[in-house]
């Protein structure tokens, strides 16, 4: 018999998330042009690296809880930071974003990205890659590349100035130039495989945005909207019961409204198997 997956106590998960938010000063934003102290920076990095030592089955619950409870606050603070005079804080908040779960598995992250609250965020992250930020472990250029791809795939392309993608056209072109040079550099091969793959995937995604043309009468963002719809269709529990896949008589979980069930039996089963650790009431 296989060992059951160990799930973290909800109180412990919420506590870790609250501590990370406090250490990252989401509850007490830095004054203008004031960066993290060395001790503040070390405290956040120590906690993020400690998360990597947790069992793989536990880490997703921490980051999903962070998305549900702290993501809007993180983005609000990030908008106020300067990449140059607050480089450690700015790089750290983007690092945290890059460590969040894939939106396919994190309903709060994907809901935020598709909301008006995400306006401007794709440009902030993409321009930061172009202009230069610190690569902070356990993140890195591959993780930031994945994050940019995430904003391109999940955010409304109407957010961008040419409506083709959520990142403005001029920043996309600058990013293509940056990525091409980055991949061609002699030390690119020293990165681990994941970092290399994700940076190359970002370059391919950016090139596809302008190369993929939709129907003549279609919107400019046809390609990215098509990608978004394809991703959404592959997520269980959006159109059918998340447990038995029944398509009739389903309704959203009344608390989180992120997953559907056909009835009490399936909802109770999913609750016991982990939904109780990712079910949060949010306003987005």
N, C-alpha and C positions, 0 to 999 in steps of 0.2 A: 504494500500500500504506500502510495506517495505521501510525503509530508505535506500538510496543508500550508498554504501561503500565510506567512505571519503578517498580519496587518497592524499598523501602529495605532495606539489608542488615540481617539479624536482629540482629547484634551492635550496630549503630548504634541500632536501635529500642529494644532492651533498655537500652542505655546512657542514652538520653534519658529513658526511663521511670524508671529508677533515680535519675537526677539530680532529676527532678521530685519523686519521693517523698522524697528527702533534703531538698530545698529546702523542701518542705511540712512537714518535721519528722515524717514518719510513722515514721521510725526512731528519733526522739528527741523524744517528745511534750513539749509545753510544760508547765511547772509550772502548778498551779492559779492562775487569775486573772492569768496572764502572757500577754500577746499577742505576736504577731510584732513584731519591731523594724521600723522603716521600711525598713531594708536587706533584711531577710528577706522582707517583703511585696513589695518592688520586684523581688527576684530571681525569685519565683514568677510574678508578673505578666508580667515580661519574657519568661520562658520560654513561658508560655501564649500570649502574643501572637506569639512567634516561630513557634510551631506553626502559626498561621493563615497564615503566609507560605510554608509548605511546599506542594508540589503537592497538589491535592485527592486524588489517588490514594494519597498516602502517609499522610495524617493518620489515616484509619481504623485503620491497622495500629498506630499509636502508642497510640491510645486503647483498642483491643482488647487490646494487650499490657498496658496499665495495668490493665484490668479483671481480666485473668488473674493478674497478679502482685501488684498493690497494692490492689485494691478492698477486700478484707476488712480490711486494715490501716487504710485511710482511714476506713472506717465505725467501727472500734473507736476511733480517735482522735477522730472527730467526736462520739461519744457523751460524751466526757470534757470537751468544750469548753463554755464559757459564751457564749451569744449576746451578752451585755452586756459582760462584762469581757475577753473574747477575740474581739471582734467581727471583727477583720481575719482572724484564723485561721479562725474559724467560717465567715465569708462565703466565704473562699477555698476551703475544702473543699467546700462546697455548689456553688460555681462549677465546680470540677473535675468533680463529679458531673454537673452540667448539660451538660458538654461531651462526655461519653461518647457512644459510638455508640448508635443505636437498638437495643434488645434484639433486634429481628428480625435485625440484622446482627452483633450481639455476643453470642455464646453464653455467655460467662462472666458478663456483666452480667445476662442473663435468668436464668441458673442461680442466681446469688446472690440476685436479687430473689425468686425462688420458694422459697428455702431459709429455714429458721428463723433464719438469721443476719440476715435483713432485718427481724426483729421490731422495731417501734418506729421504724424509719427513716422510713417515710412520714409519721408524726406529726411527727418532728423537722423535716423539710423543709417540710411544709405550715404548721406553726406558725411557722416562721421567716419565711415569706412574710407571715403575718398580723401578727406582731409587728414585723417590719422588719429587713432585712439590707441590706448594701451591694450595689448592682448593679455588678458588676465586668466590664468588657469583657475578652474578647470574648463574655462571657455577658450576661445582662440579664433583665428580668422575663419576657420570652417564653421564654427558655431554662429559667428556673426553673419556669414554668408547664408546659412540656413535661416537665420532670423529675417534677413532681407527677403529671401524667397518666400517665407511665410507671410510677410506683409504684402508681397505682390500677389500671392495666391488667394489670400483671405480678405484683404481689405477691398473696399469698393473702388474700382478703377476711376470712378468719377472724382475721387480725391486728387488725382493728378491733373496737371494743367492741360494736358492734351487728351485726357479722358481714356487713354489707352491702358494706363496702369496707375496705381496709387502713388508711385514715385514720379516726380516731374521729369519731363523729357530731357532737360539739360543735365540733371543729376544722373539719370540713367546713362547718358552718353559718357559723362565723366567717370562713372563707375565701370563702364565697359573698358575704357582706356586704362583705368587703375587695375582692373582684374587681369587684363591682357598682360600688362607689365609685371604684375605680381606673379602670375603663373609662369611667365618666361624667365623669371629671375633664377640665378644659379642655385640659390638656397631653397627654392620651392620644394625640391625633392627631399629635403630634410624633414619636412612636415610629415606627421603620421598620415596614414591612408585616408582616414575620415576627413581630416582637414583638407587634403588635396581634392578629394571627390566633391566635397561641398562647394569649394571655391570654383571648381570647374562647372559644377551644376548651375551655380549662380550666373556665370558668364553665358552659358547656354540659354538660360531662362531669359536673360536680358535681350539677347540677340533674337530670340523667338518673338518677343513682344512686337517688334516692328516688322518682322518677316512674315508672321502669320496674319493673313488678311481674311476677314470674315465676309459674309454676304455684303454686296454693295450697299444695300439698304440698312444694314445692321449698324449698331453703335460702334464707336472706335474701340471700346473695351471688350469687344466680342470674345477675343481669345482668353482674357483673364476671367471674364464672367463664365465662360464655358468651363474653364479649369475649376473655378469655385463650385459650380453646380455638380461637376463630376465628383469632386471631393466630398461634398455634402451627401450625395446619393450613396456613398460607400460607408457612411457612418450608421451603425445599428441604432435603432431606437428613435430615429427621426421621423420615419413614416410608419413603422411597424413596431410591435412590442419588442423591447430590447432583449427579452428572455426567450420567448417561443416563436418570435417572428410573425405572429398573427397580425394581419393587416386591418382587420375589422374591429370596431368598437374600442379603439385605443384612445388614451388621453394622457396628457403630460403629467409628470410628477408635480403635484400641487405646490411643492416648496421651491424646487430649483428650476422647474420648467425646462429641463435640458434633455429629458428622455421620456419615452412613451411606454405605457404598459397596457395590456389588454384587460387586466383585472388585479384583484388583491393578491391572488396566489403568486403570480409572476413578480409583482412589486415587492412582496415580502421576501421572496427568494433572492432577488437582486439586492435588496437592502442588507440581508445577512451576508451576502457574498462581497460586499464592499461599497455599495452605493451610499450607505450611511456615512462613509468617510469623505464623500465628494458631493454631498447634497447640501447646498447652501442657498439661502434666500438672498438674492442680490437685486439691485434696482435697475441694472442695465437691461 
